[in-house]
Amino acid sequence: MDEITKTLQEKYINDITSKFPIYKIFIFLLFILSTYSYSLNTNDNRLLVGISKIKINYIFDFDSGLFSEISVMDFFACIAFVFINNYIYLKIKGYLFKIFTKKLDFNSIVKEKYERINIIKSEDNSLNFFISKDISVELSGHREKIKSFHMISEILLSFAICLLWGIHDFIIIEYIVLLILIMLIMCANFISFKYYLSKFIPYYVTERALLGAVANFGDD
């Protein structure tokens, strides 16, 4: 019975994290912290100052801590902001990707690599299939690496949005932090793009060629 309970618990946690990844829970918590910080009636009502004064145990004290101070309206508003943040980031990511690929012909790059693999691959389809399985493992690792860059960027964007809530009362340090966040988001996307070109594309094209499948730019 204990084993069944443990298995069900693990499945429950996996289901939650697959639908709502851990990093998005962190973003939600950041929005909650920001909402609370901006609601404080202090002479220096600033996000960076407010968050720096919040104790860790206060965040996880559900009886008299942070969440006891947040209204139901603010709670659901923060959930909505998580999805809005994700939508905005997808738009930014797509725009930056178009800029990075402006002078590149991906179909030609993929076609050249694909034809090269077709020339040197074995005529034994079974052997090609087993080799492609090893490549698929490497490909999954590279895909996760690329995702990690974008998760970091999305977190940075959420912090930038939290800062922008108080733009009417900005001081120089907040302008600097906002500028740094924007630069970090752009850098993370550029690094992700370079990694995509140098690591992901070669493995992806090789896998497709070994399986005899078509490899085109724009495939998942």
C-alpha positions in Angstrom: 0.0 0.0 0.0 2.9 2.4 0.8 4.5 1.7 -2.5 1.2 2.4 -4.3 0.8 5.7 -2.4 4.4 6.7 -3.2 3.9 5.9 -6.9 0.6 7.9 -7.0 2.3 10.8 -5.2 5.2 10.9 -7.7 2.8 10.8 -10.6 0.7 13.6 -9.1 3.9 15.8 -8.7 5.0 14.9 -12.2 1.6 15.8 -13.7 1.6 19.2 -11.9 5.2 20.1 -12.9 4.6 19.0 -16.5 1.6 21.2 -16.9 2.9 24.1 -14.7 6.7 23.8 -14.6 8.7 24.7 -11.5 10.2 27.9 -13.0 6.6 29.2 -13.6 5.8 28.7 -10.0 8.9 30.8 -9.2 7.6 33.5 -11.6 4.2 33.3 -9.8 6.0 33.7 -6.5 7.9 36.7 -7.9 4.6 38.4 -8.9 3.2 37.7 -5.4 6.2 39.2 -3.8 6.0 42.3 -6.1 2.3 42.7 -5.4 2.9 42.6 -1.6 6.0 44.9 -1.9 4.1 47.6 -3.8 1.1 47.4 -1.4 3.3 48.4 1.6 2.6 51.9 2.8 6.2 53.1 3.4 8.1 56.2 2.5 10.4 54.1 0.3 7.9 51.9 -1.5 10.3 50.4 -4.0 10.4 46.8 -5.4 14.1 46.1 -4.8 13.9 47.5 -1.2 10.6 45.8 -0.4 11.7 42.3 -1.6 15.1 42.6 0.1 13.3 43.1 3.5 11.1 40.0 3.2 12.3 37.0 5.2 12.3 33.5 3.7 10.2 32.1 6.6 7.6 34.8 6.0 7.1 33.5 2.4 6.4 30.0 3.5 4.3 30.8 6.6 0.8 30.1 5.3 -0.9 31.0 8.6 0.4 34.5 9.1 2.9 35.0 6.4 3.0 36.4 2.8 0.0 34.5 1.4 -2.2 35.6 4.3 -1.6 39.2 3.3 -2.6 38.7 -0.4 -6.2 39.1 -1.4 -8.0 36.5 -3.6 -8.1 39.0 -6.4 -4.3 39.6 -6.2 -3.7 35.8 -6.1 -5.6 35.2 -9.4 -4.2 38.3 -10.9 -0.7 37.0 -10.3 -1.7 33.7 -12.0 -2.9 35.6 -15.0 0.4 37.6 -15.1 2.3 34.3 -15.3 0.5 33.5 -18.6 0.7 37.1 -19.8 4.4 37.0 -19.1 4.8 33.8 -21.1 2.8 35.2 -24.0 5.0 38.4 -24.1 8.2 36.3 -23.9 7.1 34.1 -26.8 6.6 37.2 -28.9 10.0 38.5 -27.9 11.7 35.2 -28.6 10.1 35.0 -32.0 11.1 38.6 -32.8 14.7 38.0 -31.7 14.9 34.7 -33.6 13.8 36.5 -36.8 16.6 39.1 -36.3 19.2 36.4 -35.7 18.2 34.5 -38.8 17.7 37.5 -41.1 20.7 36.7 -43.2 20.7 33.0 -42.9 19.1 30.5 -45.4 18.3 27.6 -43.0 16.8 25.4 -45.7 20.1 25.5 -47.6 22.1 24.8 -44.4 19.9 21.8 -43.5 19.8 20.5 -47.1 23.7 20.6 -47.3 24.1 18.7 -44.0 21.3 16.3 -44.9 22.9 15.4 -48.3 26.3 14.9 -46.6 24.9 12.5 -44.1 23.1 10.6 -46.9 26.3 10.0 -48.7 28.2 8.6 -45.7 25.4 6.7 -43.9 25.2 2.9 -44.0 23.0 1.0 -46.5 21.8 -1.1 -43.6 18.6 0.5 -42.3 18.6 -1.5 -39.1 22.1 -0.2 -38.2 21.0 3.4 -39.1 18.0 3.0 -36.9 20.0 2.0 -33.8 22.5 4.8 -34.4 19.7 7.2 -34.6 18.5 6.1 -31.2 21.8 7.2 -29.7 21.6 10.5 -31.5 18.0 11.0 -30.3 19.3 10.8 -26.7 21.9 13.5 -27.5 19.3 15.5 -29.3 17.0 15.4 -26.2 19.9 16.8 -24.1 20.5 19.6 -26.4 16.8 20.4 -26.6 16.7 20.6 -22.8 19.7 22.9 -22.8 18.0 25.3 -25.2 14.8 25.2 -23.1 16.9 26.2 -20.0 18.2 29.3 -21.7 14.6 30.4 -22.4 13.4 29.5 -18.9 16.0 31.9 -17.5 15.0 34.5 -20.0 11.4 34.2 -19.1 12.2 34.6 -15.4 14.3 37.7 -16.2 11.4 39.1 -18.2 9.0 38.6 -15.2 11.4 40.5 -13.0 11.5 43.3 -15.6 7.7 43.5 -15.7 7.6 43.6 -11.9 10.0 46.6 -12.0 7.9 48.3 -14.6 4.9 48.4 -12.3 6.7 51.1 -10.4 8.1 53.0 -13.3 6.3 56.2 -12.2 8.6 56.4 -9.3 11.9 55.1 -10.8 15.3 56.1 -9.5 18.6 55.6 -11.4 19.4 52.2 -9.9 16.1 50.8 -11.2 16.7 52.1 -14.7 20.1 50.4 -14.6 18.7 47.1 -13.3 16.0 47.2 -16.0 18.6 47.8 -18.7 20.7 45.0 -17.4 17.7 42.6 -17.5 16.9 43.5 -21.1 20.5 42.9 -22.1 20.6 39.6 -20.3 17.4 38.5 -22.0 18.9 39.4 -25.4 22.2 37.7 -24.6 20.4 34.5 -23.4 18.5 34.3 -26.6 21.6 34.9 -28.7 23.5 32.2 -26.8 20.5 29.8 -27.2 20.5 30.6 -30.9 24.2 29.9 -31.3 23.8 26.7 -29.4 20.9 25.7 -31.6 23.0 26.2 -34.7 26.2 24.5 -33.5 24.7 21.6 -31.4 21.1 21.0 -32.1 20.9 21.3 -35.9 23.7 18.9 -36.7 22.3 16.2 -34.5 18.7 16.8 -35.7 19.7 16.6 -39.4 21.7 13.5 -38.8 18.9 11.8 -37.0 16.4 12.6 -39.8 18.8 11.5 -42.5 19.5 8.2 -40.8 15.7 7.5 -40.5 15.2 8.5 -44.1 12.9 11.3 -43.0 12.8 14.8 -44.5 14.6 17.5 -42.5 13.3 21.1 -43.1 13.9 24.3 -41.3 10.9 24.9 -39.0 10.5 21.2 -37.9 10.1 20.7 -34.1 
